[in-house]
Amino acid sequence: MFDIREIFSVTLILFSVIDILGSIPIIINLRKKVGHIQSGKATIAAGLLMILFLIVGKSILGLFGIGVEDFAIAGALIIFALGAEMILGIELFKPDPDASTTSASIVPIAFPLIAGAGTLTTILTLKSEYSQLNIGVGIIINLSIVYVVLKSTNWLERKLGKTGLDVLRRIFGIILLSIAIKIFKTALSSDSGLF
């Protein structure tokens, strides 16, 4: 069942984790190196990866004997690290700088920039709190935003400027830290075997 509040929360969380606005400098730099980036191809590839992980991610964890709560705690730690990275201006997760013209849309744009470890971990972590349908809608909304941003990186860079991008990045970093703490607390309280 659709829940607007859940969809809004999921959309905001994924938007913060994907951090497509904060990735504009990386995308612009890559575009200068390889020329054209295929926005549609990158968005579709990232979307397929995210939806696949939403549907079968729990089964994959089951193969390794890992529970959703365990994964949620690991995800919360990654989200916390991403938030700290955004606020402190450090780079913990480094994209692969080597990419050819044909593969640049998939690697590193679709994976790991859009649908990287943080995003996939967050999707599975969200399953412990939100319905799969609402997460799917949140993914589609974010993919739409990603596509628009990829198509208009040069225009956004001119409008927001370096200061505007830095401010946005720090705001979403604080949101991510708060979300990570909430997920961590929820996972701890729902997993009675931890303590």
LUMKEBA-844880 format. One record per residue (C-alpha): residue in three letters; chain; x, y, z. Coordinates in steps of 0.1 Angstrom, whole numbers. Example, Ala and Ser with C-alpha at 12.3 -4.5 7.8 and 13.67 -1.06 7.14 Angstrom:
BEGIN
+------+--------+-------+-------+-------+
| vomi | tormar |    c1 |    c2 |    c3 |
+------+--------+-------+-------+-------+
|  ALA |      A |   123 |   -45 |    78 |
|  SER |      A |   137 |   -11 |    71 |
+------+--------+-------+-------+-------+
END
This chain:
BEGIN
+------+--------+-------+-------+-------+
| vomi | tormar |    c1 |    c2 |    c3 |
+------+--------+-------+-------+-------+
|  MET |      A |     0 |     0 |     0 |
|  PHE |      A |    13 |    34 |    -9 |
|  ASP |      A |    22 |    56 |    20 |
|  ILE |      A |    32 |    92 |    10 |
|  ARG |      A |    51 |    97 |    43 |
|  GLU |      A |    72 |    65 |    38 |
|  ILE |      A |    78 |    74 |     1 |
|  PHE |      A |    90 |   109 |    11 |
|  SER |      A |   113 |    95 |    38 |
|  VAL |      A |   127 |    69 |    15 |
|  THR |      A |   132 |    94 |   -13 |
|  LEU |      A |   150 |   118 |    10 |
|  ILE |      A |   172 |    91 |    25 |
|  LEU |      A |   182 |    77 |    -9 |
|  PHE |      A |   187 |   113 |   -23 |
|  SER |      A |   211 |   119 |     6 |
|  VAL |      A |   230 |    87 |     1 |
|  ILE |      A |   232 |    89 |   -37 |
|  ASP |      A |   243 |   125 |   -33 |
|  ILE |      A |   240 |   132 |   -70 |
|  LEU |      A |   244 |   170 |   -64 |
|  GLY |      A |   276 |   164 |   -45 |
|  SER |      A |   288 |   142 |   -74 |
|  ILE |      A |   285 |   170 |  -100 |
|  PRO |      A |   322 |   179 |   -98 |
|  ILE |      A |   332 |   142 |  -104 |
|  ILE |      A |   307 |   140 |  -133 |
|  ILE |      A |   319 |   172 |  -148 |
|  ASN |      A |   356 |   161 |  -145 |
|  LEU |      A |   347 |   127 |  -161 |
|  ARG |      A |   328 |   144 |  -189 |
|  LYS |      A |   359 |   165 |  -196 |
|  LYS |      A |   380 |   134 |  -198 |
|  VAL |      A |   358 |   111 |  -219 |
|  GLY |      A |   335 |   135 |  -237 |
|  HIS |      A |   299 |   125 |  -237 |
|  ILE |      A |   282 |   107 |  -208 |
|  GLN |      A |   250 |    88 |  -217 |
|  SER |      A |   226 |    99 |  -189 |
|  GLY |      A |   198 |    75 |  -199 |
|  LYS |      A |   221 |    45 |  -200 |
|  ALA |      A |   237 |    54 |  -166 |
|  THR |      A |   203 |    59 |  -150 |
|  ILE |      A |   188 |    26 |  -163 |
|  ALA |      A |   219 |     6 |  -153 |
|  ALA |      A |   218 |    21 |  -118 |
|  GLY |      A |   181 |    15 |  -115 |
|  LEU |      A |   183 |   -21 |  -125 |
|  LEU |      A |   210 |   -27 |  -100 |
|  MET |      A |   190 |   -10 |   -72 |
|  ILE |      A |   157 |   -28 |   -80 |
|  LEU |      A |   175 |   -62 |   -83 |
|  PHE |      A |   190 |   -56 |   -48 |
|  LEU |      A |   157 |   -45 |   -34 |
|  ILE |      A |   140 |   -77 |   -46 |
|  VAL |      A |   167 |  -104 |   -40 |
|  GLY |      A |   191 |   -87 |   -16 |
|  LYS |      A |   176 |  -104 |    14 |
|  SER |      A |   180 |  -138 |    -3 |
|  ILE |      A |   216 |  -131 |   -10 |
|  LEU |      A |   222 |  -123 |    26 |
|  GLY |      A |   205 |  -155 |    36 |
|  LEU |      A |   231 |  -175 |    16 |
|  PHE |      A |   257 |  -160 |    40 |
|  GLY |      A |   236 |  -165 |    71 |
|  ILE |      A |   233 |  -127 |    77 |
|  GLY |      A |   201 |  -113 |    91 |
|  VAL |      A |   185 |   -80 |    80 |
|  GLU |      A |   192 |   -65 |   114 |
|  ASP |      A |   229 |   -74 |   111 |
|  PHE |      A |   229 |   -58 |    77 |
|  ALA |      A |   210 |   -28 |    89 |
|  ILE |      A |   237 |   -21 |   115 |
|  ALA |      A |   265 |   -25 |    89 |
|  GLY |      A |   244 |    -2 |    66 |
|  ALA |      A |   240 |    23 |    94 |
|  LEU |      A |   278 |    24 |    99 |
|  ILE |      A |   283 |    30 |    61 |
|  ILE |      A |   257 |    57 |    60 |
|  PHE |      A |   274 |    73 |    90 |
|  ALA |      A |   307 |    72 |    72 |
|  LEU |      A |   291 |    88 |    41 |
|  GLY |      A |   276 |   115 |    62 |
|  ALA |      A |   309 |   122 |    80 |
|  GLU |      A |   326 |   123 |    46 |
|  MET |      A |   301 |   149 |    34 |
|  ILE |      A |   304 |   171 |    65 |
|  LEU |      A |   341 |   169 |    70 |
|  GLY |      A |   350 |   172 |    33 |
|  ILE |      A |   371 |   140 |    33 |
|  GLU |      A |   371 |   112 |     8 |
|  LEU |      A |   367 |    77 |    22 |
|  PHE |      A |   350 |    62 |    -8 |
|  LYS |      A |   371 |    69 |   -39 |
|  PRO |      A |   357 |    64 |   -74 |
|  ASP |      A |   378 |    47 |  -101 |
|  PRO |      A |   394 |    75 |  -121 |
|  ASP |      A |   401 |    53 |  -152 |
|  ALA |      A |   371 |    50 |  -175 |
|  SER |      A |   368 |    48 |  -213 |
|  THR |      A |   342 |    68 |  -233 |
|  THR |      A |   319 |    38 |  -238 |
|  SER |      A |   321 |    25 |  -203 |
|  ALA |      A |   320 |    58 |  -184 |
|  SER |      A |   282 |    58 |  -183 |
|  ILE |      A |   282 |    25 |  -164 |
|  VAL |      A |   315 |    26 |  -145 |
|  PRO |      A |   319 |    48 |  -125 |
|  ILE |      A |   287 |    68 |  -130 |
|  ALA |      A |   260 |    40 |  -126 |
|  PHE |      A |   282 |    20 |  -104 |
|  PRO |      A |   296 |    29 |   -79 |
|  LEU |      A |   287 |    67 |   -80 |
|  ILE |      A |   249 |    62 |   -81 |
|  ALA |      A |   242 |    26 |   -71 |
|  GLY |      A |   273 |    21 |   -50 |
|  ALA |      A |   278 |     2 |   -17 |
|  GLY |      A |   262 |    29 |     3 |
|  THR |      A |   231 |    30 |   -18 |
|  LEU |      A |   227 |    -8 |   -20 |
|  THR |      A |   233 |   -11 |    17 |
|  THR |      A |   207 |    16 |    24 |
|  ILE |      A |   181 |     0 |     2 |
|  LEU |      A |   184 |   -33 |    21 |
|  THR |      A |   185 |   -14 |    54 |
|  LEU |      A |   153 |     5 |    46 |
|  LYS |      A |   135 |   -29 |    41 |
|  SER |      A |   136 |   -33 |    79 |
|  GLU |      A |   115 |    -1 |    84 |
|  TYR |      A |    96 |     6 |    51 |
|  SER |      A |    74 |   -15 |    27 |
|  GLN |      A |    91 |   -27 |    -5 |
|  LEU |      A |    66 |    -9 |   -27 |
|  ASN |      A |    73 |    25 |   -11 |
|  ILE |      A |   110 |    18 |   -14 |
|  GLY |      A |   106 |    10 |   -51 |
|  VAL |      A |    87 |    43 |   -56 |
|  GLY |      A |   114 |    62 |   -38 |
|  ILE |      A |   140 |    45 |   -60 |
|  ILE |      A |   121 |    56 |   -92 |
|  ILE |      A |   118 |    92 |   -79 |
|  ASN |      A |   155 |    93 |   -72 |
|  LEU |      A |   163 |    78 |  -106 |
|  SER |      A |   143 |   106 |  -122 |
|  ILE |      A |   162 |   132 |  -102 |
|  VAL |      A |   195 |   115 |  -112 |
|  TYR |      A |   186 |   116 |  -149 |
|  VAL |      A |   177 |   153 |  -147 |
|  VAL |      A |   209 |   161 |  -128 |
|  LEU |      A |   231 |   141 |  -153 |
|  LYS |      A |   215 |   159 |  -182 |
|  SER |      A |   220 |   194 |  -166 |
|  THR |      A |   253 |   192 |  -147 |
|  ASN |      A |   268 |   222 |  -165 |
|  TRP |      A |   238 |   243 |  -159 |
|  LEU |      A |   236 |   233 |  -122 |
|  GLU |      A |   273 |   240 |  -117 |
|  ARG |      A |   268 |   275 |  -130 |
|  LYS |      A |   236 |   282 |  -110 |
|  LEU |      A |   247 |   267 |   -76 |
|  GLY |      A |   284 |   276 |   -77 |
|  LYS |      A |   310 |   258 |   -56 |
|  THR |      A |   297 |   274 |   -24 |
|  GLY |      A |   261 |   263 |   -30 |
|  LEU |      A |   272 |   227 |   -38 |
|  ASP |      A |   293 |   226 |    -6 |
|  VAL |      A |   264 |   239 |    16 |
|  LEU |      A |   240 |   213 |     1 |
|  ARG |      A |   265 |   185 |     7 |
|  ARG |      A |   270 |   195 |    43 |
|  ILE |      A |   232 |   197 |    49 |
|  PHE |      A |   226 |   163 |    35 |
|  GLY |      A |   256 |   150 |    55 |
|  ILE |      A |   239 |   160 |    88 |
|  ILE |      A |   207 |   144 |    76 |
|  LEU |      A |   226 |   112 |    68 |
|  LEU |      A |   243 |   111 |   103 |
|  SER |      A |   209 |   114 |   119 |
|  ILE |      A |   194 |    87 |    97 |
|  ALA |      A |   223 |    64 |   105 |
|  ILE |      A |   218 |    68 |   142 |
|  LYS |      A |   181 |    61 |   139 |
|  ILE |      A |   186 |    29 |   118 |
|  PHE |      A |   213 |    17 |   143 |
|  LYS |      A |   190 |    22 |   173 |
|  THR |      A |   161 |     5 |   155 |
|  ALA |      A |   182 |   -25 |   145 |
|  LEU |      A |   196 |   -29 |   180 |
|  SER |      A |   162 |   -28 |   196 |
|  SER |      A |   147 |   -53 |   171 |
|  ASP |      A |   175 |   -78 |   174 |
|  SER |      A |   171 |   -94 |   208 |
|  GLY |      A |   201 |  -116 |   203 |
|  LEU |      A |   226 |   -88 |   202 |
|  PHE |      A |   228 |   -81 |   239 |
+------+--------+-------+-------+-------+
END
